[in-house]
Amino acid sequence: MKTAHTLFSSLVALSMLHTSALASDEALSLENVTITAQKQKENLQEVPLSVTVFQESDLEDRNIRSLQELAPYVPNFFLFDLGNMGALSPTIRGLSTNVTLGSPTVGLYVDGVPYTSTIGYDVMMEEVERIEVLRGPQGSLYGKNAEMGVVSVITKQPNNEFRAKAGVTLGSDNLREYTASASGPLVRDRLYLGIAGKHYEKDGFIDNTYTGEKYDDREHNYGKIQLRYTPSESLDISLISSRLKYDDKALSMNAYPVLDKRKISSDAGFNKSVVETHALHVKYAPNDYQIESITTYKKDRDYRLSDMDFTSSVGYHTLQDVTQRNLSEELRLSTQKDHYNWLLGLYGDHGKSQGGYEAFSPWPGYAGVFRQSQKSRSLGIFAHAGYQFDSHWKLSGGVRYDRDKKSIDDPSYGVQGDESFSEVSPKIALEYRFSPETSAYISATKGYHSGGFYVYSAPGYSNQYDKETLWSYEAGVKNSLFGNRLMLNASLYYMDIDDMQVLSVVNSYGQGYVSNAAKATSKGAELELAFRASESVTLLAGAGYNRTTFGEFSDFAGDYKGNTNPFAPRYNYSLGAQYRSIEGFYARVDWMGYGKMYLDNANAYEKDAYGLMNAKVGYEADSFDLYLYAKNLFDKNYDSEGYYGRYTYLSKPREVGVQGVYRF
């Protein structure tokens, strides 16, 4: 941390002493980015928190198809792949949640629709305008599922401009991806329509020696439609609906240990899950005030068959069929003036989960049908405000009160009950602007992750666990230097985590229960850089360092004090160089990687550090683009071996392909 502190101080000094050694040419300036991270429009460089933003061009240039491909470009952001597309467990700044609990510590919102489970935790990148990744607790505005951050996805709105394009990607392992989108006015200045669709399929990379086919083929279809109505300049109404249907084969995983991880003998496995979302946005902005309503409905059907014995016989198979529904409403009233801004909000949701799984096994006590239902109701009231004292000082802060009520009925495990959880989540930030180009800030924020139920508890132990809380302290500096040719942002943070939700082992059979028995600390540093070296060349870099360790935590299996929290990479980095000429030639290379991390509390199973290289070259014209690309160019193996001491999740091999896009 001493080295990080020295680096941080040096950046502040550099930003204050910079000169006009590089010409201030508007053609060389980086684009100013407007975000809505704090639920109001603000300039990225004027927000006192750590935010990474990807605009549509950034996603296309990096050839990003999913959140998992986006994460390495964000300091201290990691997504643990559970072997199946759409099932991801997020980590920001070293803190995640046990995947069996299902509720992530990083909130995901797509056009305001909350994604409340690790199942279905992914985004299709069609017609995306912007993705904002907020690091650090965001509970004062977003509530219970934003303990470690928020990923907010904003899609493009149709308007008076007609836009249409079609794309084709062909690549390794028989990859075929077809995309199409169109938007424009139905009635000019009044009614607009936008549609988008995608088909994706790719052969797997694991050989099934039992069937002679690939074991883990992937396929999905996605569609989205948006209707927008603007009867006046002050009223804007949008209705957005989407549907994602998976038709995958088995999980990309194997038993641990095995001699050949990419060969398996299995007779079963598929994922036919469906994700549907609907959102109604209403914005009314008379005079200096804005009233906004966001009504959402999300339905997930998690339907999949898993061969957990990894043999051609039925040793232990599970057929999961769970449907989750969530209805939410958020109301906001806000205003923005030259010297101050404020926002008031009210949030409520109602969730319901029904279903379970059927287990097939010849072993006594393993086979059976297991069904449960869970319900939840949440209420959140929040306020946020900022005041600019003068040209240098600005104070901002907010507070949110959340109350969650949850109930469960599981006759299979004999678990019934209901519990309520509540929390007040404050935040305060002080910003000092040295010049129009440079500012520094400090902040203190409380984070909160709601409690819940764990039906698999060992006999005699509680099936209910309490909320988890933390305090986060952050200092940062933001710079737009040399005529806005260089963006250089850095931050330091320290977090104190209480009542940490952990799986505690209670006997030699590995049985346990979820408790709040742990305390931990997390500290680290982050750096982001973008430099417009010339009209054609842009250089980019990002890096994060994190150390999250248990202060107190022990169970039957051992004492974990001083151990690193699982799924918390020690560091991550990304380096990129991009060339785009006015003649149409394009080239880009990215090198990204993660440091060592552990897969268990005892730190017995580790995932080694690794780096990946992506590359892309092509030609861009007014109406079409053609590219040749490679992902994981050197075919690096970065498997996760030893998950729960029994499984290996397999990394994706090299992918090489060609892309074509035509704009109408």
N, C-alpha and C positions, 0 to 999 in steps of 0.2 A: 504493500500500500504506500510505502514511502516513495518508491519510484514513480508510482502513479500520481502521487501528490505533486512531485517535482515536475512531471510532464504537464500536469494540469496548470500549475502556476506559470510554466513557460509559455503555454498557449495563451493565457491571459495577457502576459507581457508582450508577446508577439503581436497579438491583435491590437494592442494599444499603440504600438510603435510602427505599425506598417505604413509604408509610403506608397506613392503612385509610381513605383518602379516599373510596374506593368501598366500599359496604357488602358485607360477606361474607355473601351470601345463597346458600344451597345451591342454590336453584332457578336461579341465574344461573351456577353453576360449570360450567366445561368438564369434559367427561368424562375421568376418569383412564384412560389407555391402557396395557394390558399387552402387551408384545411378546416375541418369542423370537429377536431379532436375534443374540444370542450363544448360541443353542441352549439357553437356559434362560429361564424366565419372569422378566421384570423390568419395572419401571415405566419408561415412555418417558423421563421426565424424570430418571431416575437412571442412565441408561446413558451412559458417557463417549465417545460417538461421535455423528456426525451421521446422524440417521435421520428420514425423513419417513414417516408412517403414514397409510394410507387405510383406514378401516373401511367396512363395507357401505353405511352411510348416506352417507358421503362420496362414494363412487363413484356412487350413485344421484342424489344432489343435483347433482353435476357432470355427470351424464349421460355417464359415461366408459364406452366400449365396448372400448377396446384400450389397450395400453401406450403407443402413440403419442399418444393423447389424454390419458394420465396424465402424461407426461413434463414438459409445461410448468409443472405445479404443483410441481415439485421443483427446488430451486435447483441450477444447474449440471448438469442432466440433459437430454440431447438424444438423440433417435432419428432417424437419417437414413433416410428412407423410400426403399427401392430400387425403387419403382414397382410393387410387388406386395404385396398384403396378406400379412403373415406373414414378409416378408423385410426385416429391420431391422438397422441397425448402431448400437449404443449408444455414447454418449460421456458420461462423467462426469468433471467437473473437467478437461476439455480433452483427455483421452486416450481414443483409440479404437483399433481395429485395422483394418488394410487388409482390406476386405470379401472380397478374393480368398483370404485365408487362412482364412476361415470360422469361426475361433474367436474369440468376443467377449471383451473385457476386463472385461465386467460379467456376473457370474454370474446366471442366471435359474433359480429353483427353484419348481416348482409342487407343493405337498404333498411336498416332498423330491425330486421328479424333476428331475435336472439337464438344462437345455437347453444343449447344448454347441456349437451352430452358429448363425450368423446367419440361416440358413434355418429357418423355423418358429419364429422368435424373437418370439412373441406369445402372448397369453393371452386366453381367453374369460372374460368377467366374470360368468359365471353361478354363483350360490351361493357367492360369494367372501365370506369373513368378514373378511379383512384382507390388505392388501398393505404390506410394509415395504420401503423403499428405503434401503439403507445406502450412504453416500458415503465414498469413501476405501478404501484397500486392506483387504481382509478375508481375506488369505491365511492368517493364523494359525488361522482356523477353517474356511475354505471351500476353500483351496488354489488351484490353478493358474488357474482361470477367474474369479477374483475380484480381479484386480489393481487395478481401480478402483472396485469396489463389488459389491453384491449386490441383486437384486430377489427377494424371497421372497413367494410367494403362498400363503396359507393358506385353504382352502375350508371351508365350514361342515360340521360333523359332525351327522349325525342323532342324535336323542335321544328321550326320552319324550314330547316335545311334538310334536303333529302340525302340520305346516306345509305349505301349498300355495298357489301363486299362478300366475297366467297373465298375460302381458303382450302388448300389440300396439303397434307403432310404425309409423306411415305418414308418409312425408315426400317431400322433393324427389327428382327423378329416379326416380320410381316406387319409392321405398324401401319395403320391406316386411320387418318383423322380427317374428317370433313367438317367444315364450319361454314355458316352463312348467317348474315344479319342484314336487316334493313330497317330504316326508320324515316319518318317524315310527317308532314301535315296531312290530316284528313280534311280539316277545315282550317284554312290559314289563320294564324293568330288565335285559334280557339281549341282545336282538337288535334291530337297527335298520336301516332301509333309506332311502337317499336317491337320488333320480333328478332329472336336469335335462336340458333340451333347448333347442335354439335353431335357427331357420331365418332366414337373412338373405339378402336380394338387393336389388340396386340397379343401375339403369342407369348406364352410364359417362358421362363428360363430354367425351370426345374424339370428334370426328366422323370416321368412316372414309369418305372420299369414294369409295373403291373399291367398298365394299359398300352404302353408303347407310345403314349402321347405326352404333350407338355402338361404339367400339373397345375399351373397357375396362370392360365390365360386371363386377359383382362378385356372387358367390353362395357361401355356405358353409352347411354343416350341422354341428351339434355335439351330442354327447350325452355324459352322464356318469352313472355309477352308483357308489354307495358302500354297502358292507355293513359294519356295525360290530357287534362282539361284545364284551360286558363280562361275563364269567362271574363276576367278583368285583370288589370295590372297587379292588383293586390291579392288575388286568390289563385292558388295553384293546387290542383288535385291530381294525384297519380295513383293508379292501381297497377301493381306489379305481381305477376304470378310466375312460378317456375316449377319444373319437375325434372328430377334426375333419377334414372332407372339403371341399376347395375345388373349385369349379367356375367359376373366373373366366375371363374373356377375357384380352386382352393386357395387358402392362405399361403403367402410366400414365407413359409416357416418349415422347420424340421425339428426332430428330436435333438436333444443334447446329452452326451456327445455322440456323433456318428462319424464314420470314416469319410464319406462323401456327402457333403451337405446339400449338393445340388442334384442328388438322386434320391428318389423315394418310391416305395411300393405301397400304393394306396388305392382304395376302391371308392372313395367318396370325397366330396368337397365342392361347395358352391356358395356364392353370395348373390342373392337376387333382391337386395334391399332397394327401397324407394324413398326418396326425400321430396316432399312437396312444401313450397312456401308461398305465402300470399301476404301482401302488404298494401295498406291504404294510407297514403300520405296526404295530409291536408295542411297547406300553409296559407295563412291569412295575415297580411302585413299592412294594416292601415297606419298611416302616418309614421311614427318612429318606433312602433311596437310590432312584434311578430307573435302570432299564436300558431302553434304547430301541434298537430295530432298525428300519431303513428299507431295504427292498429295492425297487428300481425297475427298470422296463424301459421303454425308449422306442424307438419305431420311426418314422422319417420316410421317406416316399417323396417326393422332390422331382421331380415330373413336369410339365414345361412346355415349350411351344414358343414361341420368341421370333423375331420378325422384326427383325433387327438392321440391315437396310438401309433399312427404313421406306418401301418402295415396293411396288407391286403385282406386281412380278416377283421371282423368287427370286434375289436378289443374294447374301445371306448369312443363312440361317436356321439356328437351332440347336434340336435336340430333346434336352432334358436328361432323364435318367432315372437318379437316384441314390438308393439306399436306404441309410439309416444306422440302425444298431442300437446301443443302449448299455444294458448291464446294470450296475447298481451296488448296492453294499451298504455301509451305514454302521452301526456299533455304537457306542453311547455309554453311559458310566457316569457318573452325576453325583449331587451332593448340594447342598443349600442350607440354610444355618444362619443364625442372626441376624447373625453377624459375619463369616462366610466362606462361599464357595461354590467348588466345583471341578468340572471335567468332563474326562474322558478319552475319546478317540475313535479309531476305526480305520475307514478308508475304502478301498474298492477298486472299480475298475470295469474293464470290458472293452468296447471299442468296435470296430465294424467298419463300413466304408463300401465299397460296391460299386456300380459302374455307370460312367456317363460321359455323353458326348453325341455326337450325330451332327450333322455340319455339312453343309448343302446349299448349294452355290455353283458357278457356272460358272467361277469364277476359279481358275486353277492354284494348288495348294498350300493352298487353303482348305477344300475338301470332304474328308470322311473320317469314319471312326468312331474315337472316342477313348475307351478304356476303362481303368479303373484300380481297384485295391483298396487300402484302407488299414486297418491294424489298430492298436489302441492298448491298452495296459494301464497302469493307474495304481494306486499305493499311497500312502495318506496316513495318518500317525500324528500326532495332535494332543492338546494339553492346554491348558486354560484355567483360571484361578483368580482369585479376588478376595478381599481381606481388608480389613475395616473396622477401623481402628485405634481410632477413637473416634467421637464424633458429627460430626466434621469431616472427617477424612482417610480416604481409601480408595485402596488400590493394587490394580490388576488387570493381568493380562497373560496371554500365551499364546505358544505356539510350535507350529509344524507342520513336519513333514518330508514332502516329496512326491518321489516318483520316478515318472517317466513313460517308458514305452518305446513307440516308434512305428515302424511299418514301412510301406513302400509298394512296390507293384509296378505300374508303368505302362508296358506294352509300347509304347504309342502314342508316347510321348516318350522311351522308353528309360531310364526312371528306376527304379532298384531300390535298396533299402537299408533299414537300420534304425538308429535312433539312440536314445539314452537321455538324459534330462534329469532333474536333481534339484535341489532347493533347500530351504533352511531358512528359514522365514518367521516371525520373532518379532514380538511387539507388547508394549508396556508403556504403561500409562495411570495417571496420578495425578489424583485428584479431591479437591477441597476444597469442603465444603458450608458456606456462610456462615450459612444458616438452613435450616429444612425446605423453604423455597420456592425457594432460590437456590443454585446450585452452579457451579463452574468446573472445567475439566479441561485437562490437556495430555497429548499422546500421541505416540509414535513407532512407526511400523509399516513393515514391509517388504512390498512387493508383488512379484508374480511372474507372468509369462505364459510358458507353455511354448513351446519351439521346435517346429519341424516341417519340412514339405517344401513346395517350390514348383516345380511341374513345368514352368512356362513360362519358366524362366530362359534368358537368351541363351546361345548356344553358347559353351562354354568356361568358364561360370560355375557356381558351386555351386547345387545344387537343395535344399540343406539350410540352414536358418537356426537360430541359437541362441536361448536363452531371453532374455527381457527382464526387467530388475529395476528397482526404484525404492525409495527411502526417502521416507516421507511424515511430516511433522511438523504437528501440529494443536493449536490451542488453542480452547476453546469455553466458552460460558456458557449455562446453562439456567435459566429463570425461570418460576415459576407464581405470579403476583402477584394482589393485590387479591381474596383469597378464591378463587383459582383461576379468576378471570374472564379473566385475561390470560396467555397463554402466549407467551413471547418468548425465542427461542433464536438464538444467533449463533455463528459459527466463523470462524477464519482458518486457512489451510493453506499449506504450501510443500512441493513435491515435487522430488526430484532423480532424474532418469530416466537410467539407463545402458543401453548396448547396445540401443538402441531399434530395434525391428523396422520397417524402412522399405523401400520399393521404390526401388532405385537404378537410374537410367537409364545405359546404357553406350554408346549410339551414337545417331546422328541418326535412326534408324528408330524410336526409342522403345522398343527392347528393353531389358530390364533383369533384375534378380534381386533377391530379398529378402535383405537383409543386416542386420547389427547395427551399422551405420556411424554412427548418430546418437546424440547426447546432447541432453537437453532439460530444461527446468525448467517447473514449473507452480506458480502462486501465485494466491490468490484469497480471497474472503470470501463468506459466506452468511448469510442472515437469514430467519427464519420467525416469523410472528406470527398468533395467533388471539385475538380479543377478543369476549367475550359482552357486547355493549353493553346489551342488555335481554333479557327473556324471549323476545322475538320476533326480535331482530336480532343477527346474528353477522357480524363483519368478519374477513377473512383476507388475509394477504399473504405473499409469499415472493420472495426475490431472490438472485441469485448473480452474482458477478463472477469472471472467470477470464482469466488470461493465460498461455498455454502456448506457449513459443517454443523453437526449435532453438538449442542452444549450439554444436554441431558437426554439420554435415551438408553434404556436397557430392557431386555426381556429374557426369556428362558434360553434363547440362543446365544446371548452375549451382551456385552456392554459396548455401545456404539459411540460413546463420547469421543469427539474429535474426528469421527469418520465423515466422509463427504456424502452429502445427500445424493441418492440415486438419480440418474438421468439429468445430471448437472455437469455439462462439459466445463473443463477448467478454462477454456478460451474458445473463441471462434474468430474467423477473419474472412475477408473477401477483398480481392484486388482485381480491378478491371481496367481495360483500356479499349477505347472505342474510336473507330475512324469512320467518318461519314462525309463524303465529298459532294460538292455541288454537281459533279458529273454523274452521281448516282451510285458510286462504288461504296460498299459497306464492309467493315470487318470489325470483329469484337472477340476478345478473349477474356475469360474470367477464371481466377484461381481462388478457391474457397475451401475452408476446412474447419474442423473441430478438434479440440484437445481431448485428452483422455477423460473418460467418465466411467462410473460404476453402475451396475445393474441391480445391486442389492444393498441392504443396510450395513452388512458386515464388510462390504468392499472386497468380497472374495471373487466376484466376477466383474471383469472390467472390459471396456471397449477401448481399443487403442486409438490414439490420435490418427487422423487421416486427412488428406487433401484431395480435391477433385478439380479437374480442369474442364471447362466448357469453351467451345469456340463456334464462331458463326461468321460466314462470309457470304456476300451476295451483291445483287444489283437492284436498285430502287428507282422506279420511274413514277410518273404522275399517276398512272392508273394500275400499275402492277409492281409486285416485288417478287424476287426469286432468291432463295437462300440455300446454302449447304451448311449443315450444322452437326455438331457432335456434343453429346453430354457424357461426362465421365470419360473423357477422351482416352485416358491411359488404362481404362478398365480396372479401376481400383476396387478391391474387395474390402468392404467395411461392415461385415456382418455383426449382429449383436448376439453374442454367444453366451448362454448361461442365464437367460431370463427365467426367474423363479428356480434356477438351478436345473431346469428341465428342457428348455426350448431355445432354438436359435431362429432369430428373424433375419432373413437373407436380404442383402443389399442388391440394388439394381445394377445390372451390368452396363457396359458401354452401349450408347445408342447413337447411331449415325443416320442422318436422313436428309431429305430435300423438302423444302417448303415453297409453296406458291400462293400468293394473295392477289386477287383482282378486285379493284374498286370500280363500281359502276357510276 
